[in-house]
Amino acid sequence: MTVLNNFILLSFWSQPLNILLFLPLLGALIACFVKGENKLRMVMIGTASVTFLWSLRVWNLFSSSNAEKFIAELGEAFPDPFGFKLGYLAPWFPEIGMGNGPGVAWYMGIDGISLALIVLTTFVSISAAISSNSIKERLQLYVVLFLLLETSLLGVLVARDFFMFFVFWELMLLPMYFLIGIWGGKNRVYAAIKLFLYTLAGSVAVLIGILVMFWASPVRSFGISELTTFFANNIPVDGPGLVTQTSLFLLFFIGFGIKVPIVPFHTWLPDAHVQAPTPISMMLAAVLLKMGTYGFIRILLPATNGAIHDTDGIAVPLMAIVGVVSMVYAALAAMAQKDWKSMVAYSSISHMGYLIFAFSTASELGLSAGMFIMVSHGLISACMFHMVGVVYERTHNRDLMAYGGLGSIVPKYFTIWIFVGMANLGLPGLSGFWGEFMAFVAAFSKFDWIVSSGIFEGMNFFRVLAAFGVVTIVITAAYMLLMIQRIFMGPLNEKWKDLQDMKKWEVWAIAPVMFFILYYGLNPKAMVDIYGPATARLAESLSYLTSIVP
Amino acid sequence: MIYLILIPLLPLLAFALIAPLTKLWKRKSAFIATAAIIASSIFSLMLFFEAVKKGGPIKDQDGSFWTANHHPITFNWSLPNWLPLGGSDSIDLSFSADGFTLMMLLVVTLVSVCVHIYSFGYMDYAGKYYQHEEKNLPRYYGYLSIFTAAMLIMVLANNLILAFIGWELMGLASYLLIGFWFDKESAAVAAKKAFLTTKVGDLSLFLGVLTLYGVTGTFDIPKILEFASSHDTNGIIGVAALLIFGGAMGKSAQFFLHVWLPDAMEGPTPASSLIHAATMVAAGVYLIARLHPIFSGDMASSVVSHIGAFTALFAACIAIARWDIKRVLAYSTISQLGFMVAGLGTGSVAAGIFHLFTHAFFKALLFQAAGSVIHGVHTNDMREMGNLKKYMPKTFMVFLVGTLALSGIPPFSGFFSKDEILLTAYYYGEHGDGWLPYIMLSIAAFFTAFYMFRVVYLTFFGKYRGHGHPHESPSIMTGPMIFLASMCLIPSFVGVPGKHGSWAALFIDPHPHHGLNLQVALTSTVLAVIAILLAKKMFLSKSNMPKIELGFFEEKNPVLWKALSKRLYVDEALQWSFVKPGAYLAEQVAWFDKNVIDGIVNRVAGFGDKMSSASAFIDKYIIDGIVNMFGSLTKAGHKFMKMYQTGFISGYLFMILIMLALILLTQGYWVS
């Protein structure tokens, strides 16, 4: 029972990442024994805030120089071979190692990529917790599930062991299922089951992929970096090895792709969003979707490096085309939505398309663009879902056509929507712009992919795709402005003439998020600096393989 | 050079001050915004004189002209590594200004100052809804500030990304100002239309910038220009140039992306005067001029010059048939932008840019005067005006000055700048590149004078046909107008053509220029005078007065009139070719998504459900059935056997006997 042995070790609890992981769980435990609505809310917001502060502490430790020291319960501290920091390894189920490796381990560590997402998660959680003011029923259960959700999200981000990763990856679904199924809208049961089953199907693909990698490796370890590096370096990129690489690519692509979601595996998302309560929509869009893209950058790209660099293979064209199709298709679908939340949900899918397109370039700039989009979309989508929720709480109407002329009735709300809407359509000066911009620049600086047949013969593959993709910018502008016009402009719909403007807490729930949308819009380097070294390192390891591909 | 960054920063700070405190500031916001822009204009002036001092007075080769650009003076301010692009590549936050930029800065800041002051009168006392305007002042001045900041960023930007950022932010400000009275449906629609139409252009611009990056590997304007000057500009650079021109077509309202500009007149008139007449719409022209070397390829230059000249003619035709005074001016703006673009396309940066400068002043003036008229008579419709020279003498005078400048009558500034464009177009034809631009521009010049004097005669002469009591505007409005009117004369004398072109031209572009060509200058002037006389004959003579309501052409040529008043159906064509198919496509995609993709998902789930039902059925009735069958069989056997367990000895004996008999019988059978 090595698991229990770990829990009584002092060194286990002195790990900053373990503390980060168990803080929300502790809050959930406290919430079990607390009575009274206000106290429960205090526990929820307090826990979210403390976790956020601790994540800042983690950031601080991350930046300090001695964080590279790697602590393993098995032996001496040693420098991390994969550039991770705050590493920690303790045996969990060593029996699986069969004496030929550590087996399943409680193996943690972060690099810039996970750090950026960890801080995003804890940060958005506070907003979602404040936004949960609108939840009135069965609050105790809600708080417990909400905090459990936060733990599982953080668990995915700190895990360096595939088993641990997978446990938290699945754990995420459980609170999500209940949060939508209990506090959701009219059709909540359908949406909850759809979310659960659909993403579970993706998990199966991921699990098979993990097992393929596990059995391919001679060392019985589940370490993510270990296995991906081994797989990328030792499975030859020609003959049967390429088939293995490509199959693995497809498994992960579909598995993580469902979570992202990519078109055509996206239909669970609009349903889930429409039915979910506002704060859960915020978590879903801002953080949960990022778990899929995190899987892309942490597992898919490093592991299937060979497939990605095979210029005759399907991996990169598939990824790039799916990215562009997602972006254009979902943007068009968003334009035709009559349901406000559904429109915002499709907008999320469209933005994830940018991200997949950026990742498909597998260049440093492309990875950087993808990371930027992840964080920035996390901030913006959280704001958008909160904003939809604000009026939905008052009117219980999500029909875009049912409003009109609200601008003069609720000026504060109008102003914030303009800000958020402009951020979403990628206005320069706000964070949404930079990710999209870098994605296209990455596509335009990719020289080694030439279309070999068809009407685009001889042209640069990525440029052709980018030229199609930029249309999304106009479509996005069109649906955002159409929404703003339908809701706020034109003559006032008399039905809403007594509509109340945003309350203080409703503004403050997202004010910090908006601040960072502006801040990273004006100072994009601040964001790139967080994950830059990690993406550069990853891109380097990716391009290292390019040179050995014949 | 710290002034350089302060110039765009001050209006931005003004916006940051005004935005969060809209409830508190009210009129104070106007003072903050105005103070910021005045400071910016002072800094611009200081830089300008610094440049003149450093660069000149330098005698030109023949000793006749001053120029600052023979030794290019540039001021730079840069914050390196704003956004790392991976590797050592990065985008810097860098601004720079040379002679040409400085003149642009002056124009933008001076016009902006005039508009800020004028707006205070217009918005405070004479807004659309006369009683509520004060509470809207902070919003209005906030938008103006962000616009000015964006424009200045765009002008000063030293790399294309920064320019693009300024460019997009201008689009935002334009959107907000057109939709300023957003509870009016038409304003809301116009704002959206403007944003989206220019966004289509921006897309093209973005692709152009990316293509340039793909070719040159940099976003820095000087490096790109250096690259262009040492490479062939007909190939991929020409393509990039055309893509960038697509952006300019959107912003500078060239045919067929011009449709948003007339509708943009839904915004407050002073904003129209600043954004949709003097500065923002000229940004496209400015961008082409800034990147001029990449446009030097044959394909690029001929596309640019022809589209420009065609736009000039096309918009001038439509302007003839407008009744709304602001709409006439809007089409006039499109037409004049066409002149500038044609000037650039035919090869003279100086001509295009000089016209941009003069136009900025006289068109801002005309808009402000029109605003003053609207303020006085409370309508845009010229059919309800007339004889306003009696009621609004100052407005009449400045409007006349602006009109003369626009019509190209010497000695007003428009004459010199327009003449220079006609001249380059003339030489363009003479070089064998085609006479079409020159011909179209000349006809456009004729129409320009015609439609402008139509406005003058309909508005200021004849009999008053309105209902209210027209009155002159307050001096806070007339003051800026008088200043702008004086600016219609002052640039003239830097624009007097000499042997090597005008002083202004040399400041912009040090390369040798064409001198005065009397033939071209006389032709254009004579054409303009004829147009004025024609307009006078048509719109002033007493006998024609009643016909004004019907429209002069309406009677004589109803088909043409209808086509012109329907704006030559461009809006409808775009509506049917892009907007409606786009919306239709979106509907179809949504349908497909809901019914096909999600349909498949639900079918798969349904199939799983059916499978599980089937499996449950099999489980219940077949697998478990078999198990139960054994049970039942046993039970049945047991029941059967039970029948024989009667408990009577005789019965058992009987059974034994039968069994014995059977055994014996079968034994016998087997034995035998």
Interface residues (C-beta under 8 A of the other chain):
Chain A: K194 L197 Y198 V263 P264 H266 T267 W268 Y329 L332 A333 M335 A336 Q337 S363 E364 L365 S368 G405 G407 S408 I418 M422 L427 P428 G429 F433 W434 F437 M438 F440 V441 F444 S445 N460 R463 A466 A467 V470 V471 I473 V474 I475 A477 A478 L481 L482 Q485 F488 M489 G490 P491 L492 N523 P524 K525 V528 G532 A536 A539
Chain B: N81 W82 L83 P84 L85 G86 G87 I161 F164 I165 E168 L169 L172 Y175 L176 G179 F182 D183 K184 E185 A187 A188 V189 A191 K192 F195 L196 K199 V200 D202 L203 F206 L207 L210 T211 Y213 G214 G217 G582 A583 L585 A586 E587 V589 A590 W591 D593 I597 D598 V601 A605
